[in-house]
Amino acid sequence: MSKSNNVYKDAYNRCLRLLDETRSLPSEPELGALLGVSRTTVRSILARMEETGLIAWNKRAKTVLRDPHPDDFFPEEETDTLAEIIERSFMRRLLAGGAEAGMQINELELAREIGVGTTSVREFLIRFSRFGLIEKRRNSHWVLKGLTRAFALELTEIREMFELRSAAAFTALPQDSPVWGDLDRLEGEHRVLAREIATRFNEFSELDERLHRLIHRASRNRFIVDFYDVIAMIFHYHYQWNKAQERERNEIAIGEHLAYIEALKSRDLGKVDAACRRHLKSARQTLLTSIPESRPSQNS
């Protein structure tokens, strides 16, 4: 269950909410399609619900015995959305496989590995295919495309516009907003990682993703938040394919993050703008350095 633990917890919480709407749950295949997870995960969910007295499960019959209580739910901080789970697993798979242009991706294998339904994986891959980063082939296969410098430059321009707007919106959030607590926790994690950078430098990417995603969500703009999926794929995973000086790059980036966080907490728009631009300039250079001049066009 370890590799799909977040999938399970997220799906379990969503299944609990279904109990408020029905007195009898649908079949396992229907429930799997509804939650976007595999039948194995569905069975784990039903087993836990039976164990806690939420349902009576007798083969096909799944009768609701009681309404869920608040303590039946997994804590929200332990669950990610299904899209976030698939995205993170997809990126890790790319890195483990070398992530070179031409790499084959099988949606059935990916769904089985994560523990989710193939429909959810297919929808995720289709969304990324719009940007020319992956391409559909026959029989549930996809191929990873190359990333050109021209594409990267266009992307960095859009990223700067979106993040500057999101960062400004972040500073305007009320003091009682939970995002300030999230920012404090991220700052603490950055400081710990900075102290242990010699042995944990390869853990920076996930921390990087979490900080920038938190900032982008402050925009309350669905298009900016959705676009961040593409940002995460390229900036937080693609440039890692070049492992040269990875520790040094990440150590510098942690320092830039801490300055960025300090600026956000100051609510000084001038400081926020300067810290944001400084960090994005470094990220842009890191990305461009990772793309060979001779890399073929993604349309070739």
N, C-alpha and C positions, 0 to 999 in steps of 0.2 A: 504493500500500500504506500510505501514511502515516496516513490516517484510521482504518484498521483494523489498524494495526501490533500493538497490544496483543491484539486478537482473534486475529490470526495466531499470535503467540508463545504465547499461552495454549493455543490449539488444537493447535499443533505439539507442545508438551510433553505434552499429554494423548494425542496420537496416538503419541508415542514409547513411552508406557507400554503402549499396546495391543500393541506388538511383543513384549512379554514374554509375551503370552497367545496369540499366533497366529503361524503361519508364512506366512499369506497374508491381506492386507487385503481388506475387502469392496469393493463397487462404490463409485464416487464419490457417488451419491445416498445410499447407506446410511451411508457414512462421514460425509457432511455432516450427516445426521440424528443420528448417534451423537455427533458433536462439537458440534452446534448451530451450524454455520457454513455459509456459502454454498459452492456448487460451485467458485467462483473461488478461494476460500480453500483448499479441499481440494486443488485442482490445484497451488497454490503450495507447500503442505505436501509433496505427493508429489514435486514437482520437486526440492525441497531434499533430501528423503530419498534420492532417486535420485543426486543430485550427491554426497552424502556417503557413498555406498556402503551405505546401510542397506537399500535395497530395489532390486529389478530391476523396472522398470515398463514393461510392453509392452501397451499398450491396456488391456484389462480385467484382465490378470494383473498382480498386485503381490506379488511374492515377497520375503519377508524374507530378507536375506542375512547379517545379523549382529545381535547384541543391541546396544542403544544404550549408549554410554558416558556417564559423568557430564558430559563436556564437549560432548556432543551437545545437551544441554538449554540453553534460554535461561535466564539467571539469574532466580531467582524474583522479585527486586525489579523486573524489567522486565515482569512479567506481572501482570495482574489477573484475578480470576475473571470468567467470562462475564457473570454478573449485574451485577458492578460496571461492566464495560465498557458494557453496555446502559444501565444507569442513568445513567452520566455522559454518554453520547451523547444520551440522551433529554432530560436537563436542558439541555444546551447547545442542543439543537434548539428547546426551548421558549423559551429566552432570545432566540435569534436570530429567532424568529417573533413576538416581542412578548408571548407567554404571556398572552393575555387570555382571560377566560371566553368559551367558545364556539369557541375555536380548534380546528380539525379536525386529527386525527392519523391518518395512514394507516400501518397496521402493515407493509404490504408495502414502502412507500417507506422507512420507518425501518430495516427489516431490510436493504434494499439499500444504504442509506447507511452503515450500520455495518459491513456485511460479514458478517452472521450469518444463521442460519435464521429464518424467520418464526415457527416454533413457539416459539423462545426469547423473541422479542419479545412474542408473544401472552401467554405465561406471565407475563412481567414486567408487562404492562399489566393483566392480570386481577388480579394481586396488589394493585396500586394501586387498582383499581376498588372493592375491598372498603371503602375508606375514603371513598368518595364524591367523590374528586378528579377522576376521569375516568369516562366512561360509554360503554359499547359501543353502537355503531350498526351499521347493515347494511354488508355488503360490506367487511369488514376496516377499517372506520372507527371512530374514537373521538372523543369531544368532551371538551375540558377544561372542568371545572366551576368555579364560583366558590368562594371560601373565605370563610366567615363568621367574624365575631369570636367568636361562641360556640364554633365548632369550634376556632378558634385557642387560646382560653382553656383548653378541655379538654385540648388537645394539650400546652400548656406545663406543665400540672400533672403529666401523665404523664411528660413529658420530665425534669422536675426530680427526680421519684422515681427514675427509672431511672438518670439520670446520677450522682446522689449515691451510689447504690449501686455503680455501676461505678467511680467515682473512688476510693471507699474500697477496693474490691477491687484497684485498680491499685497503691495504696500497699503492699499486702500481698504483691505479687509478689516473688519472690526476686531478689537483686541480679544474679544471672547470667542473668536472663530477657532475651531479645533486645529486649523492648519498651523497655527503658531506653535502648538504643542508638537505637531508632526515635525516642524522645522527644528525645534529644540532637540528632538530625538535624533534627527539626521545629523545635526551639528555634533552631538556627542559621539555618534558612530564614526563620523569623519575624523574626530580627534583620536579616537582609539585606533583607527586604521592608520593614521599618520604615525603614531608611535610604533606600530607593528608592521610598517610598510615593507621591511626587508623580507618578511616571510608571507605576507598577505597581499602583496601588490596586485595580484590577479583578481582580487575580490572587488576592485574599485568599480568595474563596469556596472554591476547591479546597483551599487550605491549611487552612481552617476545617474542611472536611469530613474531611480526613485526621486531624486531631487528635482530633476528637470520635469518629470511628470507632475509632481506636486505644484510646481510653478505654473505649468501650462493649464492645469485644472482651474487655477484662479481666474483665468480669462472668462470662464463660463460660456465659452464659444465652442459649440460642438465640432465645428470644422477645424479649429485649432487643435482641439484635443485629439480628433481623429487623425489629423496630419502628423501628430507626434508619434504615432505608430511607425510611420516611415522614418522619422528622425531616429527613433530608437534602433531600428534595424540597421541603419547606415552608420550613424555616429557612434553608437555604443557597442556595435558588434563588428562592423566592416573593418574599421581601422585596426582592430585587434588582430586581424589576419597577418599583419606585419608585426612580428613580435620583437623587433629590434628596439632596444631601449625602453621596453614597456614599463619597467619599474620607474625609471626617471620621468617618463611622460606622466604616469599616474601620480607620482609624488608632487609634481608641479600642479597638476589638475586639482589635487586635494587642497593645496594652498589657495588656488583660485576659487574653489568652492567655498572655503571658509570665509574668504573676503566677500564673496557674493552673499553668503548667508548673513554676515555681519551688516552688509549694506541693506538687505531686505528688512532686518530687524530694526534698523535705524529709521526706516520709512523715509529716508532722504532720497528723493527721485534722482538727484544728480549723482549720488554715490551708487545707487542701484544701476543707473544707466552705464556708468563707467565700469563697474565690476562685471556687469553682464557682457558688455562689448569686449572687454579684455579676455574673458573666458571663451567667448564664442570665436574670437580671432585665433586663439590657440587651438581650439577644437577644429576649426577650418583648416589650419595648417597641418595638423596631425592627419586629417582625412586625406588631404591632397598628397601628402608625402607617401601615403600608403597605396596610392594608385599609380602604377607604372605608366609612363608616357606612351608606351607601345601597346597598352591594353586595347583590344579591339572594341569597336563600337558595340553597344548593347543591341543595336538593330542589325548587326551583321550576322 
